[in-house]
């Protein structure tokens, strides 16, 4: 699907699966505050206009413990995109998603992408094995 077609489809979307309703029509979507995902990772978001800043603490890491990183990003209506630059690892994670209402509660549904440092980025097998993707669901 072309990027332009995806944007057009997004603008028409109002209802997602089940009771999840896209909050894009809300007058002031509120992304600010403390959020937690299904793995217990936590983030604190501060919003100034369309910019988001904060701190992210992942409860899981390659080293087995928690890891922290600085968070920056943007919001546009009910859509959010943010990056975390990990303090102790040569990697960055990017999330993109929507603020939805589920049973009256705010939920951020996201997809994420994590590329990690590789010894030989010119080796296609090593390059692709150093990239990870998934989904996260954040609640207050």
N, C-alpha and C positions, 0 to 999 in steps of 0.2 A: 504494500500500500504506500502510495506517495505521501510525504509529509503533509502536503496541502490538503489531500483527501482526508487524512486523519484529523486534522484540525477542523475541517468542515463537519465531520461525523461527531467530533467531540462537542461542538457547539449545539448540536441537535440532541445530545444525550441528556436525559433528565433522570432516568431511573435505571439503576443497575440491578443485579440479581437480588432477589428477595426483597428485604425492606431497606436496602441501602439506597439512599437518594443522594445524588450529586448535589453538593451544597453551593454550586456556582451561582444560584439565584439568590443566595443569602446576601443581605446588604453588607455585612461586615464579617466575613469568615475569620475566625479567631484561631490562628496557629500558635500564638504565644503561650508560653508556659511549659510545664513538665509533661513529658510523654514517655511511655514505656512500650517496648515491643514484646512479642510472644516468647522471646528468649530471655527477657529480663534486662535487656539493654535499655539505657535511659538517655534522654536528651532534654536539654532545656533550651527553648527557642525564645529569642527576643526579636520582635518585628518592628521595623522602622520604615514606613511606607511599603515598598515592595521588596525590601531587603530583609533577609533573615540572618541572624548570627547566633552563636551559642556554643555549647559544649556537648560532646557525645561521649558516653561511656559504654563501650561494648562489653557485655558480660562473657563473651567468648572471643578467643584469639588463637592464633597458631601456637602460641606459647602456653596455652592452657588457662591463663588467667584473664583478668579484665584489662582493657586498654582504653586510653582516652585520646580524643582528638578534637581539634578546633573545627567548628561547623560554620559554613557560609552558604548562602543560597538566595533564592528569589521566590516570591509568590506572585501569582496573577489570578485574582479571584479565588477560586477554590483549588487551584493547581499549585503545587509546590515542587521545587527542585532544590536539592542541597547536596553539598560535598563535605566530606570529613577527611582532613589531612591527619593521618595517624601520627602521633607524637613519637612512637617507638618503632615504627615499621616503615619501610619504603613502599608505601602503597596509599592509595586514595580510594574512597568509596563514594559513589554517586547514587542518590536516590531520586526518583521522580514519582509523583503520585497525586492523589486527590484527597481533599477533605470531604468526608461523607458523614451523613447522620445514620446511625444504626440504633434503633430503639430509643431515639432521642439523644443519644450520646455521640460526641465527636469521635471520629475514627479517621486516621490517615492511612490509606491503602497505597503502598508503594511497590515499585520494582527497583532493584539495586544492581549495580555493576561494580566489581572490584578487580582491577588489574594489579598484579604484584610484580615486584622487581624479579627479573630473570637474569641468569648469568649470560645467556646468549639469545638476545631478542631476534637475531637473524635466523635462528632455527625455528621453523614454523611449529613443530611439535612442542618445543619448549615454550614458545610464545603463547600458544593457545592453552597449554596446560597451566599457565600462570594467570588465567582470567576466569573469574567466577561471576555468576549471576543468580539472583533469587528474588524473593518477595518478602516484605515485612509489613506488619500491621501494627500501627501505633495507637494506643489508647491513653487517656488522661489518668 
